[in-house]
Amino acid sequence: MFFCRKQAIVALLVAGLLFVLGGCGGDKPAPVKLGMMPITDNLPFWVAQEKGYFKDEGLEVELISFPSALERDSAFSAGRIDAAIGDMLAVAAMNNAGTEVRAVSVGQGAAPGENRFAILSAPGSGITAPKQLKNVPIALSLNTINEYITDRLLMAEGLKPEEIKTNSMPKLPIRLEALLNGQVQAATLPDPFATLAEIKGANLVVDNTKNTVAQTVVIVRKETLDRNLESIQKLMRAYARAVEDLQTDPLQYDKILAENARVPKDVLTGGEHKLRLHFSPPQLPDKEGVAVTIEWMKDHNLLQKDLGYDDLVDGRVLEQ
């Protein structure tokens, strides 16, 4: 009887141990929560999802939609998302405010012509050259990549900082309409709004097709990188695979662009002003560009912390 009891106890202990070990080995990694705004920069992630590239990596990705960068950044701060497409200004601003995030790759803007921003003038304004924008208020979103790009583009054309005037108009549809109606003489717009404005008669004054001042980046919470680096590496492998698909013709995914990025049909079939999209393989932001961004933010009193490249960029994801 004692022997039987001893056997039973041993059997229970072994079964319990196997259950615990089995449970540990079978735990699935938590899904990567990816914040998605209706912008063309997110096309590789949408393509990766549609073609099953996340599943091929054994990765579960939850796409969470946000209508604006403000709500996206609030979700980062609250820990509700792990990653998203944004820009270096957003990365620096969040770290400055105490939310530790890192840029792990350039999204668009690694090569000239990607992630196009343009300064345009109203139809009938007669403004066609950058020098004509001296002291002319330009409608844009203040303290964002819009203002940064506007400063960089116009200063490169010879305007002095004090000659660049701005008019705060954060909402893109309202800004576009104000430009086309002549309520403002000039505005800074990203694609596809810039291309749509040209189609409807606005004048292109200058854009960033010859430089890389408008880079977007893949942003990841530092906590996610520290705890779940492998999943983010898988995420970017799927992203890179989608970018390869996009090298031939990004507009073959016009249905995705129309539904998810809300690109107007006129822009997708715009003839002379047809939307131009290009994506480069994942790569780290360059140190010089990050330094210029930090300096600009300091000049505009947007940073209180002394931040450097290593505070904003993490190379571990691409070190595979």
N, C-alpha and C positions, 0 to 999 in steps of 0.2 A: 504493500500500500504506500509506504513512504517513498519507494523507488518510483512508483507511478506518479505520485505528487511531484517529485523532483523533476521527472521528465516533462510533466505538464508545465511547470514553472519555467523551465529552460525553453520549452517550445514557445511559450508566450513572450518571453524576453526576446528571443530571436525574431519572432514575428513583428514585435514592436520596433525592433531595431531596423528591420528591413523596411517597415512602413515609413519610418522617419527618413532613412536614407533615400528611399524611393521618392518621397515627397520632396526632398531637397534637390535631387537630381532632376525631377520633373518640373520644377518651377519654371514658368515661361517668363522671359524678361517683360517688364511693363511696356506697353505701347509707347512709341515716341509720339508726343503730341506736337503737331506742327501747325503753327499759326499761319493762316493764309489770308492775304488781302487780295482784292480784285485787281491785280497788276500783272503785266506780261512777264515780269521777272520770275514769277512762280511757275511758268510753263513747264520747265523740266520736272518739277515735282508732280504736276498733274499728269504729265506723260508717263512718268515712272509708275504712278498709281494705275493708270489705265492699262498699261502693258504688263502689269504684274511683276515689275522689277523689285518692289519691296518684298513681295512674297518669295521671289527667287532667292533673296538674301535671308529668308527666314525671319523677316522683320514685320511687325505689326505697326502701322502708322495711322494715327487718327488725325484727320485734317479738320482744323477748327477755324471757321471763318470769322474775320474781323473787318468792319467797314472802314477803319481808319488806323493810322500808325499809333495814335494816342491810345486807342483801346488795345492794340497789340502790345504796346509797351507796358500797359497796366497789367495785362495778363502775364507777362514776363515777371513783373514785380510780385504778383500774387502767386507765382509758381504754377500757373494753370497751363502753361505751354513750355516745351523744352527747346524749341527752335523755331526760326522764322527768317524770312528775307527782310532785310532792312538796309541801313547805311551806317557808315562809321560815325556820323554825328549822333545817331541813336545809340550806338554802342557806348560812346563816350558819355553821353548824357545819362544813361542808365547807371553806369559805373559811378559817375559823379554823385548820383542820388542814392547809392548804396545797393543797387541791384547788380550783382556780379554776372556779367555775360561776356562772351568772347566772340569775335569774328573768327570763323574757322576756314573760310574760303571766300574768294570773290564770287559774286553771283554774275551780274552783268557789269561791263565796264573794264574788263581786263584788256580789251583792245579798243582802239578808237572806233566810234560809231555805235557801240553797244550802249544800251540804256540811255537813249537819246533824250536830252532836254533842249529846249529851244526858247530863245527870247524872240517874241513876235510883236509886230505892231498892228494896230487896227486897220481894217480895210479903209482906204481913202485917207489915211493919216499922212501919207507921203514919207514916212520914216522907213528907210531901207538900209541904213548904215549905222553901225554902233555909235559913231561920233554924234549922230543925231539924237541919241538917247541921253546926252548930257543934261542933267537936272530934270529929266522927264520921269515922273513917278511910274514905277513898274509894278504891276499887281503880282503878288506872290504870297507865299506862306512864310512869315518871318521866323527867324531862328531855326530854320530847317535847311535841308539840302538844297531847296529852291533858292534861298538867299545866298548860300555858299557858292552855288554854281553861277548865279547871276554876277556876284562879285568877281569870281575868277575869270569868267568869260569877258566881262567888260574891261577889267583891269588889263587883261592880255591885249585888248584892242586899244589901249592907251588912255582910258578914262581913269581919273583919280578917284579914290574912295569917297571923297566929299562930293563928287559930281554924280555919284550913283544914288538916286532917290528911289524909295520903295513905297508901296501902297499895300497894306495888309489885307489880303483876301484869301483866306485859307482853303475854302471849298472850291475844288477844281471845276465842277460844272458851272458854278456862278462866275468864276473867273473867266472861263471860256466864253460864256454868254456876254459878259461885260466887254470883253475884247471885241467880239464880233459886232456888238451893237454900238461900239465907239464910246462906251461909258468910261473906258480907260484907254489911253493911247498905246500902252504896251503891257505885256504880261509874260511871265516865265511859265512854261507848260512842259510837262513830260509827255512822251508818247504813251497812249495813242492820241491824247488830246491835242498835242502839237500838230500832228499830221492832219487831224480833223479840222483844226483851225485853218491850216493851209488850203485844204480842200474847199473851205467855205469863204476863202478870200483874204485871210490874214497874210501879212508879209513876213517872211522869215528874215530876221535881222542877223542873228548869229546862233549857232548851236555847237554842240560838243562832239560833232562827228570826226574832228581831227585831233581829239585829245581824250584823256581818260579821267576827267575831273568829276564824273558822276557815278562812280562805282557803287553798286549795291553789294552787300555781303550776306553770307549765311551766318546768322547769329544763334548761339547756343548758350543756355545757362551753364555757368561754371560747375554748379552742383551736378548737373546731368553729365558733363564731361568727366568729372571725377568719379562718378558712380557707375556710369553706363557708357563708357567710351566706345566699346565695341559696337553698340547699337548705332551710334552716330557715325562711326566709320562705315557701317553697312548702309546707312541712309545716304551718305555721300557717294558710295559706290553705285547705288541705284540712280542717283542724280547724274553722275558722270555718264552712265550708260544711256540715259535719256538725252543728255547733251549730244552724244554721238549721233543719235537719231535726228536731232534737230539741225545738225550741221548741213544737211542737204537742203531742206526747205522747211523752216519753222511754220510757214503759213499753211502747210498741209494739215496742220492741227487747228484750222480756223474755227471748227465747231467748239473746241475747248476754249479758244481765245474769246469767242463770242459769248459763251455761256458762263465761264468762270472769271475771265478778266474783263468782261463786259465791253469788248472792243466793238465799236459800231461797224455795221456791214459796209458803210461807205469807206471806212479806213482799210478794210480787208480787200476791197476791190477798187481802190482809189486811183488806178491808172498812174498818172504822173506822180501823184503823192501817195502811192501805195506804202503801207506800213513796212518798215525795214526792221527785221529782227535778226540778231546774231548772238550766239552763246559760245563762250570759251570753256575748255575743260577746267575743273576746279584747281585753284591755285591761291596761295596766300596773298593778302594785300601787301603792297610794297611799303617799305619803311618810310620812304620819303613822302609818299602820299598821305600816310597816317599822320606824320609829323606836321604837314601843312594843315590838315584838318584840325588837329589839336591847337595849333597856333591861331587859326581863324576863330575857333571857339573861345579861346582866351581873350582875343582882341574884342570879342563881342560880349565879354563877361558871362559866358555860358558855362564856365568851368571854375569850380573852387578847389578841386583836388588836382594835384600834380600827377597827371597820368602820362604814361609812356607806352611804347609799342607793345611791350610784354604784358601790360595791364589790359590791353584791348584785343590782342590776337593770340590764338592758341594753335600751334602747329601740329599737335598730336594726331588730329583726325587724318591729316593727309600723309602722315609718316607711317605708311603701311608697307 
